[in-house]
Amino acid sequence: MRKYGVVDTTFSRVDMGSIAIKVIRSEDPDAEIIRYTVPGIKDMPVAAKRLLDEGCDGVITLGWVGKTMLDKYSYLATSIGLIMTQILTSRHIIDVTVHEDEVDDEEKLKELAIDRTTKHAKNLVRLVRDGKNALTPYAGKGLRQGYENAGPID
Ligand SMILES: Cc1nc2c(=O)[nH]c(=O)nc-2n(C[C@H](O)[C@H](O)[C@H](O)CO)c1C
């Protein structure tokens, strides 16, 4: 049976973990989902690794990056950790990140977080359940997560 990992943080200002679980459950109803909540983004690589070690086929991480330079450096470190974990485990970790300064308006930030989480949770299911060509029909289509799609250049 397929197993998905969901890693989220208490730092985040939107409960993206619950959204991701709802989407994965509706896309792949028979799958098992394991949630692991950590304090902040720098704690996510080891959480993702532990879920993969426990048998998850893929993981989605849901990070929230604050507005300061220190927050941004923390994300850079996190991103490197997540990429290293993917290479070491040969498993996908879909790194969903909301940067608090992407938009000024809090309602819009929440909408962005929901949209990005939803679209990437679907991407994770496609990659894990359907394999490496599942996204090929969408290649070059200028898809965006958190925003309107940019669309292809004809
Ligand atoms: C500076 C900083 N910024 C963020 C952030 O923008 N987002 C986030 O989720 N967590 C941040 N943290 C906390 C660290 O990721 C981590 O939780 C602590 O250093 C404890 O290991 C820190 C320390």
The ligand as a MOL file (V3000), in Angstrom:
LIG
                    3D

  0  0  0     0  0            999 V3000
M  V30 BEGIN CTAB
M  V30 COUNTS 23 24 0 0 0
M  V30 BEGIN ATOM
M  V30 1 C 15.4580 32.2970 11.9250 0
M  V30 2 C 14.4310 31.2340 11.7950 0
M  V30 3 N 13.5000 31.3880 10.8200 0
M  V30 4 C 12.5550 30.4250 10.6380 0
M  V30 5 C 11.6060 30.5380 9.5970 0
M  V30 6 O 11.5590 31.5010 8.8420 0
M  V30 7 N 10.6950 29.5470 9.4800 0
M  V30 8 C 10.6740 28.4510 10.2870 0
M  V30 9 O 9.8140 27.5810 10.0980 0
M  V30 10 N 11.5810 28.3220 11.2790 0
M  V30 11 C 12.5110 29.2770 11.4780 0
M  V30 12 N 13.4260 29.1560 12.4760 0
M  V30 13 C 13.3460 27.9930 13.3770 0
M  V30 14 C 14.2100 26.8120 12.8860 0
M  V30 15 O 13.7300 26.3440 11.6410 0
M  V30 16 C 14.1900 25.6290 13.8880 0
M  V30 17 O 12.8790 25.2770 14.2100 0
M  V30 18 C 14.9420 25.9350 15.1610 0
M  V30 19 O 16.2400 26.3890 14.8750 0
M  V30 20 C 15.0050 24.7020 16.0950 0
M  V30 21 O 15.7290 23.6390 15.4890 0
M  V30 22 C 14.3990 30.1140 12.6240 0
M  V30 23 C 15.4310 29.9620 13.6970 0
M  V30 END ATOM
M  V30 BEGIN BOND
M  V30 1 1 1 2
M  V30 2 1 2 3
M  V30 3 2 2 22
M  V30 4 2 3 4
M  V30 5 1 4 5
M  V30 6 1 4 11
M  V30 7 2 5 6
M  V30 8 1 5 7
M  V30 9 1 7 8
M  V30 10 2 8 9
M  V30 11 1 8 10
M  V30 12 2 10 11
M  V30 13 1 11 12
M  V30 14 1 12 13
M  V30 15 1 12 22
M  V30 16 1 13 14
M  V30 17 1 14 15
M  V30 18 1 14 16
M  V30 19 1 16 17
M  V30 20 1 16 18
M  V30 21 1 18 19
M  V30 22 1 18 20
M  V30 23 1 20 21
M  V30 24 1 22 23
M  V30 END BOND
M  V30 END CTAB
M  END
